[in-house]
Amino acid sequence: MRNASVLFVLIFLASPGANASPPEYFDDPFGDSDFKDAPLILDIAHPTKGRGQLSLLFASSIIDKYTNHMGGLLEFDYSFTDTLGAAIAVGLMHGQLTNIVTDEGGIIGNIMQKCMDPSANACGGGLFPTADNRVPDYKQITGVIDALAVWAPLYGKINVVSEIDVNLQAFIVAGAGVHGRREVVASTSGSPRSVSDYTLTGDGFGDGGFLDDMKVHGTVGVGMQVFILDWLSLRAEARGLLYLDEFDFGEGNETYLSQFWFFQSGLGFILF
């Protein structure tokens, strides 16, 4: 038995593995260290400085309460530096009342239920909005004109997606402008036959003008665009329109911040 153990030790010492180097452990098994000091922006195909761009955007309201909006926006952007620019935007909106207002169980539906009660007083004429049932943020936006500052801190071929040969631009906008408003009125006859026996006035396309009942507002937004050609980009952004309005919440008129938020998407055309 002892001879067998000695023989085993001799065989092991004579084998190539006996003098092998210890295992090596690599801190970077996948070679990622090559990108350790690489910049986030790998390449800029179309420099932004001195660039003029015209964008055609479709706008749809989000976070709707009593009204929702759809419309279009035409915007011209000019970049003074690689990251800073200015823009002028003109938009046309068309608003509609939401189900909170128009459903049978909504604001107008509840008013109509009371009108159909035989013991109710006559309800002919205007039903909503009146001094007794007015709600905040009810008026619809008709037209918008904005002057904006644009900050684009990120532009170029992003390193983390360097296999995709596209240029991305992330941007933030802030500015001020004016917008027009309109108010849709619900009315009925003196003897309504159902909760839907009412008519809306002022809700047609173009009703209310462009800048009637004008208010001054502030604008903020954030977005991104992808340049698919030297002269064409796909653009998407979220933009908010905020202004001071007054409403009687029960203790007389109070000033509050009215907010309308939009998602906008469309095409950008590089003019120069």
C-alpha positions as a LaTeX table, in Angstrom:
\begin{tabular}{lrrr}
\hline
Residue & $x$ (\AA) & $y$ (\AA) & $z$ (\AA) \\
\hline
Met1 & 0.00 & 0.00 & 0.00 \\
Arg2 & 2.87 & 2.30 & 0.91 \\
Asn3 & 4.61 & 1.53 & $-2.38$ \\
Ala4 & 1.42 & 2.44 & $-4.27$ \\
Ser5 & 1.24 & 5.83 & $-2.53$ \\
Val6 & 4.87 & 6.60 & $-3.36$ \\
Leu7 & 4.27 & 5.61 & $-6.98$ \\
Phe8 & 1.21 & 7.92 & $-7.19$ \\
Val9 & 3.21 & 10.88 & $-5.84$ \\
Leu10 & 6.02 & 10.26 & $-8.34$ \\
Ile11 & 3.55 & 10.09 & $-11.24$ \\
Phe12 & 1.87 & 13.36 & $-10.13$ \\
Leu13 & 5.18 & 15.21 & $-9.83$ \\
Ala14 & 6.22 & 14.03 & $-13.28$ \\
Ser15 & 2.98 & 15.20 & $-14.91$ \\
Pro16 & 2.88 & 18.62 & $-16.76$ \\
Gly17 & 0.11 & 19.89 & $-14.48$ \\
Ala18 & 2.34 & 19.72 & $-11.42$ \\
Asn19 & 4.33 & 22.78 & $-12.53$ \\
Ala20 & 1.36 & 24.64 & $-14.07$ \\
Ser21 & 0.81 & 28.29 & $-13.20$ \\
Pro22 & $-2.05$ & 29.16 & $-10.85$ \\
Pro23 & $-5.38$ & 30.21 & $-12.50$ \\
Glu24 & $-5.65$ & 33.79 & $-13.72$ \\
Tyr25 & $-8.70$ & 35.92 & $-12.97$ \\
Phe26 & $-9.59$ & 38.82 & $-15.25$ \\
Asp27 & $-11.34$ & 41.93 & $-13.97$ \\
Asp28 & $-12.70$ & 42.58 & $-17.48$ \\
Pro29 & $-13.61$ & 39.21 & $-19.04$ \\
Phe30 & $-15.71$ & 40.82 & $-21.80$ \\
Gly31 & $-13.29$ & 43.58 & $-22.77$ \\
Asp32 & $-15.60$ & 46.37 & $-21.59$ \\
Ser33 & $-12.66$ & 48.40 & $-20.31$ \\
Asp34 & $-12.10$ & 49.53 & $-23.88$ \\
Phe35 & $-15.14$ & 51.82 & $-23.42$ \\
Lys36 & $-14.24$ & 53.00 & $-19.94$ \\
Asp37 & $-13.18$ & 56.48 & $-21.01$ \\
Ala38 & $-15.29$ & 56.65 & $-24.18$ \\
Pro39 & $-17.57$ & 59.71 & $-24.44$ \\
Leu40 & $-21.33$ & 59.36 & $-24.22$ \\
Ile41 & $-21.70$ & 61.03 & $-27.60$ \\
Leu42 & $-19.84$ & 58.93 & $-30.14$ \\
Asp43 & $-20.41$ & 61.08 & $-33.21$ \\
Ile44 & $-22.35$ & 64.15 & $-34.35$ \\
Ala45 & $-23.43$ & 63.76 & $-37.94$ \\
His46 & $-25.31$ & 67.06 & $-38.25$ \\
Pro47 & $-23.99$ & 69.89 & $-36.03$ \\
Thr48 & $-26.77$ & 71.89 & $-34.40$ \\
Lys49 & $-25.13$ & 75.31 & $-34.36$ \\
Gly50 & $-26.70$ & 77.60 & $-36.96$ \\
Arg51 & $-29.35$ & 75.05 & $-37.89$ \\
Gly52 & $-32.91$ & 76.04 & $-38.79$ \\
Gln53 & $-35.68$ & 73.48 & $-38.51$ \\
Leu54 & $-39.41$ & 73.57 & $-39.28$ \\
Ser55 & $-41.57$ & 71.01 & $-37.44$ \\
Leu56 & $-45.13$ & 69.95 & $-38.13$ \\
Leu57 & $-46.63$ & 68.37 & $-35.01$ \\
Phe58 & $-49.88$ & 66.67 & $-34.09$ \\
Ala59 & $-51.05$ & 67.55 & $-30.57$ \\
Ser60 & $-53.36$ & 65.59 & $-28.28$ \\
Ser61 & $-54.23$ & 66.55 & $-24.73$ \\
Ile62 & $-53.44$ & 64.27 & $-21.79$ \\
Ile63 & $-54.67$ & 64.28 & $-18.16$ \\
Asp64 & $-58.07$ & 65.52 & $-19.35$ \\
Lys65 & $-60.77$ & 66.63 & $-16.92$ \\
Tyr66 & $-63.75$ & 68.42 & $-18.42$ \\
Thr67 & $-62.37$ & 69.03 & $-21.92$ \\
Asn68 & $-59.92$ & 67.33 & $-24.26$ \\
His69 & $-58.10$ & 68.78 & $-27.23$ \\
Met70 & $-56.66$ & 67.77 & $-30.57$ \\
Gly71 & $-54.87$ & 69.99 & $-33.01$ \\
Gly72 & $-51.78$ & 70.88 & $-34.96$ \\
Leu73 & $-48.66$ & 72.94 & $-34.30$ \\
Leu74 & $-46.17$ & 74.56 & $-36.67$ \\
Glu75 & $-42.83$ & 75.38 & $-35.04$ \\
Phe76 & $-39.61$ & 76.95 & $-36.28$ \\
Asp77 & $-36.42$ & 76.30 & $-34.27$ \\
Tyr78 & $-33.05$ & 77.99 & $-34.68$ \\
Ser79 & $-29.90$ & 76.91 & $-32.79$ \\
Phe80 & $-27.51$ & 79.69 & $-31.78$ \\
Thr81 & $-24.99$ & 77.27 & $-30.28$ \\
Asp82 & $-24.55$ & 73.51 & $-30.07$ \\
Thr83 & $-26.94$ & 73.37 & $-27.10$ \\
Leu84 & $-29.02$ & 76.57 & $-27.03$ \\
Gly85 & $-31.67$ & 77.83 & $-29.39$ \\
Ala86 & $-35.02$ & 79.57 & $-29.74$ \\
Ala87 & $-38.35$ & 78.65 & $-31.28$ \\
Ile88 & $-41.61$ & 80.22 & $-32.38$ \\
Ala89 & $-44.72$ & 78.03 & $-32.46$ \\
Val90 & $-48.26$ & 78.60 & $-33.74$ \\
Gly91 & $-51.00$ & 76.06 & $-33.06$ \\
Leu92 & $-54.68$ & 75.54 & $-33.75$ \\
Met93 & $-56.75$ & 73.44 & $-31.32$ \\
His94 & $-60.20$ & 71.90 & $-31.32$ \\
Gly95 & $-61.73$ & 70.97 & $-27.98$ \\
Gln96 & $-64.49$ & 68.59 & $-26.97$ \\
Leu97 & $-66.30$ & 67.95 & $-23.70$ \\
Thr98 & $-65.32$ & 64.78 & $-21.86$ \\
Asn99 & $-67.66$ & 62.09 & $-20.55$ \\
Ile100 & $-67.49$ & 63.68 & $-17.12$ \\
Val101 & $-69.60$ & 66.46 & $-18.61$ \\
Thr102 & $-71.74$ & 64.77 & $-21.28$ \\
Asp103 & $-72.57$ & 61.29 & $-19.90$ \\
Glu104 & $-76.01$ & 60.59 & $-18.45$ \\
Gly105 & $-74.36$ & 60.36 & $-15.06$ \\
Gly106 & $-72.18$ & 63.39 & $-15.76$ \\
Ile107 & $-72.65$ & 67.06 & $-15.03$ \\
Ile108 & $-75.17$ & 67.79 & $-17.78$ \\
Gly109 & $-76.94$ & 64.45 & $-17.27$ \\
Asn110 & $-77.54$ & 65.19 & $-13.60$ \\
Ile111 & $-78.87$ & 68.63 & $-14.45$ \\
Met112 & $-81.22$ & 67.11 & $-17.03$ \\
Gln113 & $-82.48$ & 64.56 & $-14.50$ \\
Lys114 & $-83.51$ & 67.40 & $-12.23$ \\
Cys115 & $-85.17$ & 69.22 & $-15.13$ \\
Met116 & $-87.28$ & 66.14 & $-15.93$ \\
Asp117 & $-88.62$ & 65.96 & $-12.37$ \\
Pro118 & $-92.30$ & 67.06 & $-12.55$ \\
Ser119 & $-91.84$ & 69.17 & $-9.45$ \\
Ala120 & $-88.84$ & 71.01 & $-10.92$ \\
Asn121 & $-89.02$ & 74.56 & $-12.12$ \\
Ala122 & $-88.80$ & 75.22 & $-15.84$ \\
Cys123 & $-85.30$ & 74.55 & $-17.19$ \\
Gly124 & $-85.59$ & 76.21 & $-20.57$ \\
Gly125 & $-82.54$ & 78.04 & $-21.89$ \\
Gly126 & $-78.98$ & 77.71 & $-20.73$ \\
Leu127 & $-78.27$ & 74.77 & $-18.45$ \\
Phe128 & $-74.52$ & 74.68 & $-18.16$ \\
Pro129 & $-72.32$ & 76.41 & $-17.29$ \\
Thr130 & $-74.15$ & 78.84 & $-15.02$ \\
Ala131 & $-73.18$ & 80.62 & $-11.84$ \\
Asp132 & $-74.49$ & 77.64 & $-9.86$ \\
Asn133 & $-72.71$ & 74.80 & $-11.67$ \\
Arg134 & $-69.57$ & 76.25 & $-13.23$ \\
Val135 & $-66.39$ & 74.13 & $-12.99$ \\
Pro136 & $-62.69$ & 75.13 & $-13.27$ \\
Asp137 & $-60.61$ & 74.45 & $-16.39$ \\
Tyr138 & $-63.78$ & 74.13 & $-18.46$ \\
Lys139 & $-62.99$ & 76.61 & $-21.21$ \\
Gln140 & $-61.37$ & 75.10 & $-24.30$ \\
Ile141 & $-58.18$ & 76.32 & $-25.94$ \\
Thr142 & $-58.61$ & 77.47 & $-29.54$ \\
Gly143 & $-55.28$ & 78.91 & $-30.69$ \\
Val144 & $-51.74$ & 79.14 & $-29.34$ \\
Ile145 & $-48.73$ & 81.35 & $-30.09$ \\
Asp146 & $-45.48$ & 80.64 & $-28.21$ \\
Ala147 & $-41.96$ & 82.07 & $-28.00$ \\
Leu148 & $-39.60$ & 79.47 & $-26.53$ \\
Ala149 & $-36.05$ & 78.95 & $-25.38$ \\
Val150 & $-34.62$ & 75.53 & $-26.28$ \\
Trp151 & $-31.88$ & 73.69 & $-24.41$ \\
Ala152 & $-30.57$ & 70.54 & $-26.08$ \\
Pro153 & $-27.88$ & 69.08 & $-23.79$ \\
Leu154 & $-27.72$ & 65.73 & $-25.59$ \\
Tyr155 & $-27.29$ & 65.40 & $-29.34$ \\
Gly156 & $-25.47$ & 62.94 & $-31.57$ \\
Lys157 & $-24.90$ & 59.24 & $-32.06$ \\
Ile158 & $-25.34$ & 57.83 & $-28.56$ \\
Asn159 & $-22.50$ & 55.50 & $-27.53$ \\
Val160 & $-24.70$ & 53.00 & $-25.67$ \\
Val161 & $-26.56$ & 52.27 & $-28.90$ \\
Ser162 & $-23.64$ & 52.80 & $-31.24$ \\
Glu163 & $-24.68$ & 49.83 & $-33.37$ \\
Ile164 & $-27.68$ & 51.90 & $-34.50$ \\
Asp165 & $-26.54$ & 54.53 & $-36.95$ \\
Val166 & $-28.95$ & 57.29 & $-35.92$ \\
Asn167 & $-28.54$ & 60.65 & $-34.26$ \\
Leu168 & $-30.74$ & 61.47 & $-31.27$ \\
Gln169 & $-31.46$ & 64.82 & $-29.68$ \\
Ala170 & $-32.98$ & 65.33 & $-26.23$ \\
Phe171 & $-34.27$ & 68.82 & $-25.49$ \\
Ile172 & $-36.10$ & 70.96 & $-22.95$ \\
Val173 & $-38.25$ & 73.97 & $-23.87$ \\
Ala174 & $-39.54$ & 76.84 & $-21.73$ \\
Gly175 & $-41.16$ & 80.11 & $-22.65$ \\
Ala176 & $-44.34$ & 82.14 & $-22.76$ \\
Gly177 & $-47.16$ & 82.97 & $-25.12$ \\
Val178 & $-50.84$ & 83.67 & $-25.55$ \\
His179 & $-53.83$ & 81.46 & $-26.25$ \\
Gly180 & $-57.49$ & 81.90 & $-27.07$ \\
Arg181 & $-60.41$ & 80.25 & $-25.25$ \\
Arg182 & $-64.02$ & 79.39 & $-25.86$ \\
Glu183 & $-66.89$ & 78.19 & $-23.69$ \\
Val184 & $-69.35$ & 75.53 & $-24.85$ \\
Val185 & $-72.91$ & 76.08 & $-23.57$ \\
Ala186 & $-75.55$ & 73.36 & $-23.04$ \\
Ser187 & $-79.21$ & 74.37 & $-23.37$ \\
Thr188 & $-82.60$ & 72.67 & $-23.56$ \\
Ser189 & $-86.29$ & 73.32 & $-24.07$ \\
Gly190 & $-88.67$ & 73.93 & $-21.18$ \\
Ser191 & $-89.89$ & 70.30 & $-21.20$ \\
Pro192 & $-87.00$ & 67.92 & $-21.99$ \\
Arg193 & $-88.03$ & 64.37 & $-22.93$ \\
Ser194 & $-84.77$ & 62.63 & $-21.92$ \\
Val195 & $-81.42$ & 63.33 & $-20.33$ \\
Ser196 & $-79.94$ & 63.67 & $-23.82$ \\
Asp197 & $-82.52$ & 66.23 & $-24.97$ \\
Tyr198 & $-80.13$ & 69.17 & $-24.98$ \\
Thr199 & $-77.97$ & 70.99 & $-27.50$ \\
Leu200 & $-74.42$ & 72.28 & $-27.36$ \\
Thr201 & $-73.51$ & 75.69 & $-28.73$ \\
Gly202 & $-70.01$ & 76.83 & $-29.59$ \\
Asp203 & $-68.46$ & 73.37 & $-29.96$ \\
Gly204 & $-67.99$ & 73.34 & $-33.75$ \\
Phe205 & $-64.59$ & 73.43 & $-35.44$ \\
Gly206 & $-63.45$ & 77.04 & $-35.59$ \\
Asp207 & $-66.06$ & 78.29 & $-33.12$ \\
Gly208 & $-64.58$ & 80.77 & $-30.69$ \\
Gly209 & $-62.08$ & 82.26 & $-33.11$ \\
Phe210 & $-58.32$ & 81.93 & $-32.80$ \\
Leu211 & $-57.35$ & 84.24 & $-29.93$ \\
Asp212 & $-60.73$ & 85.28 & $-28.51$ \\
Asp213 & $-60.85$ & 85.58 & $-24.70$ \\
Met214 & $-57.05$ & 85.71 & $-24.83$ \\
Lys215 & $-54.88$ & 84.73 & $-21.86$ \\
Val216 & $-51.12$ & 84.87 & $-21.28$ \\
His217 & $-49.47$ & 81.57 & $-20.34$ \\
Gly218 & $-46.17$ & 79.90 & $-19.62$ \\
Thr219 & $-44.97$ & 76.84 & $-21.52$ \\
Val220 & $-42.66$ & 74.01 & $-20.44$ \\
Gly221 & $-41.80$ & 70.78 & $-22.20$ \\
Val222 & $-39.37$ & 67.94 & $-22.72$ \\
Gly223 & $-38.85$ & 65.80 & $-25.79$ \\
Met224 & $-36.63$ & 63.88 & $-28.17$ \\
Gln225 & $-36.14$ & 63.64 & $-31.89$ \\
Val226 & $-34.45$ & 61.03 & $-34.05$ \\
Phe227 & $-32.78$ & 62.15 & $-37.27$ \\
Ile228 & $-33.48$ & 59.51 & $-39.89$ \\
Leu229 & $-32.13$ & 61.53 & $-42.83$ \\
Asp230 & $-29.86$ & 64.53 & $-43.25$ \\
Trp231 & $-32.95$ & 66.72 & $-43.55$ \\
Leu232 & $-35.70$ & 64.79 & $-41.71$ \\
Ser233 & $-36.39$ & 63.85 & $-38.09$ \\
Leu234 & $-39.08$ & 62.12 & $-36.05$ \\
Arg235 & $-40.06$ & 64.19 & $-33.03$ \\
Ala236 & $-42.04$ & 63.47 & $-29.85$ \\
Glu237 & $-42.52$ & 65.55 & $-26.74$ \\
Ala238 & $-44.70$ & 66.36 & $-23.75$ \\
Arg239 & $-45.61$ & 70.01 & $-23.31$ \\
Gly240 & $-47.56$ & 71.88 & $-20.65$ \\
Leu241 & $-49.50$ & 75.13 & $-20.93$ \\
Leu242 & $-49.93$ & 76.89 & $-17.58$ \\
Tyr243 & $-51.67$ & 80.16 & $-16.73$ \\
Leu244 & $-53.34$ & 81.98 & $-13.86$ \\
Asp245 & $-57.13$ & 81.94 & $-13.86$ \\
Glu246 & $-59.88$ & 82.79 & $-11.42$ \\
Phe247 & $-62.64$ & 80.59 & $-10.03$ \\
Asp248 & $-65.12$ & 80.68 & $-7.17$ \\
Phe249 & $-64.36$ & 77.61 & $-5.08$ \\
Gly250 & $-66.96$ & 78.64 & $-2.49$ \\
Glu251 & $-65.46$ & 81.72 & $-0.91$ \\
Gly252 & $-65.44$ & 84.13 & $-3.82$ \\
Asn253 & $-63.13$ & 84.27 & $-6.82$ \\
Glu254 & $-59.67$ & 82.84 & $-6.15$ \\
Thr255 & $-56.61$ & 82.86 & $-8.38$ \\
Tyr256 & $-55.32$ & 79.38 & $-9.22$ \\
Leu257 & $-52.91$ & 77.76 & $-11.67$ \\
Ser258 & $-54.74$ & 76.27 & $-14.65$ \\
Gln259 & $-52.83$ & 73.50 & $-16.44$ \\
Phe260 & $-53.28$ & 71.80 & $-19.81$ \\
Trp261 & $-50.84$ & 69.07 & $-20.90$ \\
Phe262 & $-50.26$ & 67.79 & $-24.42$ \\
Phe263 & $-48.40$ & 64.98 & $-26.15$ \\
Gln264 & $-47.02$ & 66.13 & $-29.49$ \\
Ser265 & $-45.44$ & 64.11 & $-32.27$ \\
Gly266 & $-44.58$ & 64.69 & $-35.89$ \\
Leu267 & $-41.85$ & 65.47 & $-38.40$ \\
Gly268 & $-39.01$ & 67.97 & $-38.37$ \\
Phe269 & $-37.57$ & 69.34 & $-41.61$ \\
Ile270 & $-34.05$ & 70.82 & $-41.54$ \\
Leu271 & $-34.15$ & 73.89 & $-43.77$ \\
Phe272 & $-30.53$ & 74.96 & $-43.37$ \\
\hline
\end{tabular}
